Amino acid sequence: MAKDQKITVALTRKQTAPRNAAAKSLREGQFQPKIEADPKAYKRKNKHKADPVLEAEKQDGEVE
């Protein structure tokens, strides 16, 4: 090698920027808007209705 030639090492990964503390604090609950369910919005119906008799038996611990 010649003396004027520099030795370079290829970077294998990008350098990451430090975490943004201000952005992290803005993600906290007090700065988030309160989300309320839209009463007019479409709601998907349940595919399987729960049988109230079976639910009561499971709670009581009785199984036939």
C-alpha positions as CSV (number, residue, x, y, z in Angstrom):
1,M,0.0,0.0,0.0
2,A,1.0,3.5,-0.6
3,K,1.4,6.0,2.2
4,D,-1.0,8.5,0.8
5,Q,-3.9,6.0,0.5
6,K,-6.4,6.0,3.4
7,I,-7.8,2.8,4.8
8,T,-11.5,2.9,4.9
9,V,-13.9,0.5,6.5
10,A,-17.4,0.0,5.0
11,L,-20.2,0.8,7.4
12,T,-22.4,-2.2,7.9
13,R,-25.4,-0.4,9.5
14,K,-26.8,3.1,9.6
15,Q,-26.2,5.2,12.7
16,T,-29.4,5.8,14.7
17,A,-30.4,9.2,15.9
18,P,-31.0,9.7,19.6
19,R,-34.5,9.3,21.0
20,N,-36.6,12.5,20.9
21,A,-37.6,13.1,24.5
22,A,-40.1,15.9,23.6
23,A,-42.0,13.6,21.1
24,K,-42.1,10.8,23.7
25,S,-43.6,13.1,26.3
26,L,-46.3,14.3,23.8
27,R,-47.4,10.6,23.4
28,E,-48.5,10.5,27.1
29,G,-52.2,10.4,28.0
30,Q,-52.7,14.0,28.9
31,F,-51.8,15.2,25.4
32,Q,-53.8,12.5,23.6
33,P,-57.4,13.4,22.4
34,K,-60.2,11.6,24.2
35,I,-61.7,9.1,21.8
36,E,-65.4,8.4,22.0
37,A,-67.3,5.8,20.0
38,D,-69.4,7.2,17.2
39,P,-73.1,6.2,17.9
40,K,-73.8,6.3,14.1
41,A,-70.8,4.2,13.1
42,Y,-71.3,0.7,11.7
43,K,-70.7,-2.1,14.3
44,R,-69.9,-5.6,13.2
45,K,-72.3,-8.1,14.7
46,N,-70.9,-11.1,16.7
47,K,-70.7,-14.3,14.7
48,H,-71.7,-16.6,17.6
49,K,-74.2,-15.5,20.2
50,A,-73.4,-16.7,23.7
51,D,-76.1,-18.9,25.1
52,P,-77.1,-17.4,28.5
53,V,-78.0,-20.8,30.0
54,L,-74.5,-22.2,29.2
55,E,-72.9,-19.0,30.6
56,A,-74.8,-19.3,33.8
57,E,-73.8,-23.0,34.2
58,K,-70.2,-22.2,33.6
59,Q,-70.3,-19.6,36.4
60,D,-72.0,-22.0,38.8
61,G,-69.7,-24.8,38.0
62,E,-72.5,-27.2,37.0
63,V,-71.9,-29.3,33.9
64,E,-74.3,-32.0,32.7
